[in-house]
Each structure stands twice: as structure tokens, then as C-alpha cells.
Amino acid sequence: MMKHAVLFIWLIPVLGGWATVAFFGTPHLVVSYRFHDNGDRHNPLAARHYIDCTYLGWTGLQKVPARNGHCTCFRWFKAETR
């Protein structure tokens, strides 16, 4: 019996991946953003308030408003259902 059960062990990561996409969505990384620079655009230490963020992932580009003036490097997006 155990010999046959081992043949189906590959289903665990496949079902885990499906469950992750079903519950959380697909992973996306930030590729661009817009921000208020307070007149010092090229200073990496200047205080910035981000306006919007563009993420790239499996489902393409997603442009969303920044949350509390910040863009996270990684974000999950669910597919839009119509």
C-alpha cells in the first residue's frame, strides 16, 4: 500500500500551489512607482510620499494607489472575476 502512496506525493506541492493562488492570488513585484519628492528627486535619503505603484506578475501589470504613502516590494493580487 505504501509503495503506491509514494507515487502520488507529487500532488502535495501542486495542490499547495493551487491553494495559495486560490486564497491569496498571484505574486507580483514592484517595477515602478510615482512619488512626491519635496524638490530633491535624486537624493535616496529624501522623504518621499508615494502616489501609485506598478507591480509585475503572472497576470501582467497591476497599477494601484500606494497604501499610506508606501509601496511594498512584493504583493499578492487576486484575479478579477466578472
Backbone as CSV, one residue per row, in Angstrom:
resi,resn,N_x,N_y,N_z,CA_x,CA_y,CA_z,C_x,C_y,C_z
1,MET,0.826,-1.204,0.000,0.000,0.000,0.000,0.865,1.260,0.000
2,MET,1.919,1.283,0.826,2.772,2.458,0.917,3.525,2.703,-0.386
3,LYS,3.842,1.654,-1.132,4.522,1.820,-2.415,3.672,2.642,-3.375
4,HIS,2.393,2.435,-3.355,1.502,3.158,-4.262,1.247,4.585,-3.790
5,ALA,1.235,4.808,-2.503,1.002,6.143,-1.968,2.151,7.091,-2.334
6,VAL,3.366,6.586,-2.404,4.539,7.395,-2.747,4.429,7.932,-4.175
7,LEU,3.744,7.214,-5.048,3.587,7.662,-6.429,2.782,8.964,-6.531
8,PHE,1.982,9.264,-5.526,1.134,10.451,-5.571,1.672,11.598,-4.718
9,ILE,2.893,11.486,-4.230,3.468,12.534,-3.382,3.650,13.846,-4.151
10,TRP,3.764,13.769,-5.467,3.920,14.973,-6.284,2.674,15.858,-6.235
11,LEU,1.555,15.295,-5.825,0.328,16.077,-5.746,0.357,17.113,-4.619
12,ILE,1.156,16.886,-3.586,1.199,17.800,-2.445,1.657,19.201,-2.861
13,PRO,2.799,19.378,-3.556,3.173,20.747,-3.946,2.244,21.343,-5.002
14,VAL,1.699,20.503,-5.879,0.777,21.016,-6.898,-0.490,21.554,-6.244
15,LEU,-1.073,20.798,-5.341,-2.270,21.249,-4.635,-1.970,22.438,-3.721
16,GLY,-0.777,22.457,-3.131,-0.372,23.594,-2.312,-0.264,24.869,-3.129
17,GLY,0.303,24.770,-4.330,0.390,25.926,-5.221,-0.986,26.405,-5.656
18,TRP,-1.857,25.465,-5.992,-3.222,25.826,-6.380,-3.952,26.519,-5.227
19,ALA,-3.819,25.994,-4.011,-4.488,26.580,-2.850,-3.956,27.990,-2.566
20,THR,-2.655,28.195,-2.719,-2.067,29.521,-2.500,-2.630,30.533,-3.484
21,VAL,-2.691,30.163,-4.756,-3.234,31.073,-5.767,-4.726,31.305,-5.543
22,ALA,-5.445,30.276,-5.127,-6.885,30.414,-4.909,-7.193,31.333,-3.726
23,PHE,-6.425,31.244,-2.649,-6.708,32.025,-1.451,-6.047,33.400,-1.444
24,PHE,-4.814,33.498,-1.919,-4.061,34.748,-1.837,-3.949,35.489,-3.167
25,GLY,-4.000,34.801,-4.282,-3.802,35.399,-5.593,-2.418,35.053,-6.117
26,THR,-1.965,35.811,-7.113,-0.649,35.549,-7.698,0.366,36.573,-7.188
27,PRO,1.636,36.172,-7.067,2.660,37.092,-6.557,3.091,38.111,-7.615
28,HIS,3.358,39.333,-7.175,3.811,40.417,-8.043,4.925,41.199,-7.350
29,LEU,5.869,41.706,-8.151,6.962,42.543,-7.651,6.803,43.957,-8.200
30,VAL,7.177,44.951,-7.399,7.068,46.340,-7.836,8.119,46.609,-8.920
31,VAL,7.704,47.275,-10.001,8.628,47.614,-11.082,8.758,49.114,-11.263
32,SER,7.748,49.895,-10.848,7.855,51.349,-10.919,6.878,51.977,-9.935
33,TYR,7.110,53.269,-9.666,6.259,53.998,-8.738,6.405,55.484,-9.001
34,ARG,5.407,56.262,-8.546,5.455,57.727,-8.599,5.403,58.236,-7.172
35,PHE,6.116,59.353,-6.930,6.155,59.881,-5.574,6.335,61.393,-5.589
36,HIS,5.964,62.034,-4.480,6.272,63.443,-4.244,7.669,63.484,-3.647
37,ASP,8.560,64.267,-4.255,9.968,64.223,-3.855,10.421,65.410,-3.012
38,ASN,9.560,66.363,-2.733,9.911,67.536,-1.933,11.091,68.309,-2.521
39,GLY,11.230,68.309,-3.859,12.260,69.092,-4.534,13.635,68.458,-4.572
40,ASP,13.808,67.250,-4.092,15.126,66.598,-4.075,14.996,65.193,-4.657
41,ARG,14.660,65.120,-5.945,14.306,63.858,-6.602,15.412,62.805,-6.575
42,HIS,16.656,63.199,-6.757,17.742,62.227,-6.904,18.445,61.882,-5.593
43,ASN,17.970,62.388,-4.488,18.539,62.065,-3.187,17.812,60.836,-2.627
44,PRO,18.509,59.692,-2.478,17.827,58.492,-1.980,17.398,58.597,-0.515
45,LEU,17.910,59.557,0.219,17.561,59.704,1.627,16.453,60.741,1.866
46,ALA,15.978,61.386,0.792,14.921,62.393,0.939,13.607,61.715,1.317
47,ALA,12.794,62.422,2.084,11.484,61.890,2.464,10.574,61.876,1.240
48,ARG,9.928,60.733,1.010,9.065,60.581,-0.156,7.699,60.099,0.262
49,HIS,6.705,60.603,-0.430,5.330,60.131,-0.238,4.894,59.547,-1.582
50,TYR,4.743,58.230,-1.642,4.415,57.551,-2.895,2.953,57.762,-3.254
51,ILE,2.697,57.937,-4.552,1.352,58.178,-5.062,0.736,56.883,-5.586
52,ASP,1.458,56.212,-6.488,0.972,54.936,-7.001,2.133,53.996,-7.281
53,CYS,1.808,52.709,-7.361,2.805,51.657,-7.531,2.374,50.759,-8.694
54,THR,3.340,50.308,-9.486,3.061,49.386,-10.581,3.784,48.079,-10.290
55,TYR,3.032,46.982,-10.301,3.558,45.651,-9.998,3.492,44.776,-11.232
56,LEU,4.475,43.886,-11.389,4.511,42.934,-12.497,4.464,41.528,-11.930
57,GLY,3.587,40.711,-12.495,3.452,39.331,-12.040,2.909,38.446,-13.140
58,TRP,2.433,37.279,-12.752,1.926,36.298,-13.713,0.757,36.817,-14.520
59,THR,-0.073,37.657,-13.924,-1.261,38.157,-14.614,-1.006,39.483,-15.312
60,GLY,0.235,39.936,-15.381,0.584,41.173,-16.062,0.830,42.316,-15.092
61,LEU,0.717,43.530,-15.613,0.952,44.729,-14.803,-0.296,45.099,-14.013
62,GLN,-0.090,45.507,-12.771,-1.162,45.979,-11.899,-0.736,47.335,-11.354
63,LYS,-1.488,48.393,-11.685,-1.183,49.730,-11.169,-2.221,50.065,-10.109
64,VAL,-1.734,50.328,-8.890,-2.627,50.576,-7.758,-2.141,51.807,-6.988
65,PRO,-3.051,52.461,-6.274,-2.622,53.572,-5.407,-1.763,53.042,-4.251
66,ALA,-0.830,53.860,-3.801,0.043,53.466,-2.685,-0.768,53.383,-1.395
67,ARG,-0.379,52.457,-0.536,-1.031,52.312,0.770,-0.285,53.157,1.798
68,ASN,-0.964,54.132,2.367,-0.387,55.014,3.382,0.908,55.669,2.913
69,GLY,1.008,55.971,1.620,2.180,56.649,1.083,3.394,55.762,0.893
70,HIS,3.213,54.432,0.893,4.337,53.495,0.740,4.003,52.434,-0.300
71,CYS,5.051,51.919,-0.954,4.926,50.793,-1.888,5.731,49.623,-1.327
72,THR,5.092,48.480,-1.189,5.826,47.299,-0.749,6.523,46.674,-1.955
73,CYS,7.589,45.936,-1.721,8.340,45.314,-2.808,7.589,44.129,-3.419
74,PHE,6.766,43.480,-2.631,6.096,42.245,-3.037,4.633,42.328,-2.616
75,ARG,3.735,41.904,-3.499,2.312,41.958,-3.168,1.552,40.859,-3.908
76,TRP,0.479,40.387,-3.290,-0.385,39.368,-3.902,-1.599,40.050,-4.516
77,PHE,-2.002,39.617,-5.720,-3.202,40.124,-6.385,-4.072,38.958,-6.809
78,LYS,-5.357,39.065,-6.469,-6.313,38.075,-6.926,-6.809,38.453,-8.310
79,ALA,-7.163,37.444,-9.105,-7.699,37.692,-10.437,-9.079,38.314,-10.314
80,GLU,-9.363,39.248,-11.196,-10.671,39.897,-11.179,-11.694,38.952,-11.787
81,THR,-12.804,38.774,-11.098,-13.881,37.941,-11.632,-14.983,38.852,-12.143
82,ARG,-15.520,38.498,-13.273,-16.555,39.346,-13.883,-17.849,38.602,-13.963
